């Protein structure tokens, strides 16, 4: 998301799958009804937002609950991503459209993109960042990372890979350079 926001400041359009997912779970009536039926009506807070920690604690302990959640929400996220790409095309947008989606490869959505830029970090740094940003214990962070795609798998399927093992400014500079290489390859292939 850090990289996506930096590229947005450079003029790219960003389609944020996580933000779309939050909007869906908070506002889509069918999704709200299904989640309230599964977790109880109090799974939604007084402000109308989903208690994501409560849902996450269950889905990461119960694979069937995760499957049900994914089957409910992922098709809606994919539809919105496709709608966002179609809107950019209809509007004649010729710049970069960034699809910020951790599950892009799991969904097979890379086939709908011109290129894939993977941002990876060493596992120990991933764990430390998750603990700091989400307040998770070592065990919680390790459980989540154990279910995630490995860096090598991202790199193998990406057109460019940026290793984010330093500061934010270095990661942003590396991503901008990778994007420039991707655009140069595309422009060179079209010549």
C-alpha angles and dihedrals in degrees: 000000000000090000093043091054092048090051089047089057086053090057103272122135114235126212104193110200093192093053090046090051091051091050090050096049091045100043114017105102095211093050092046091051093048093048093046089051092051101039103022129264090276090068083091116071124226090265090058097251124129118255092239095180090058093049092043093052090056100041093050090052098040116047093195090057090051090050091051092048093048093048089051100045109024098067089053092050091050091050091052092048090051090046089052092052091047091050091053090051095047090049090053094242108171099179131092119298111201118205103201102198128141089198096048092116094042089056093046087236092137086081087067094051130080092224142355124227113192122202112201136172134191111275094244090054091047089053093048092048092050091049092049098043099039103026093240126157121243089259094051092049093047092049091053093045091048088063095046127094112265122249091247091057092051092048093048092056099038128091090216131012128204119197108215100200099128137045129322094257092055092050092049092048091049092049092049090051091048091050090050089053091049092050092046090052091048093047091046092050091051094052 
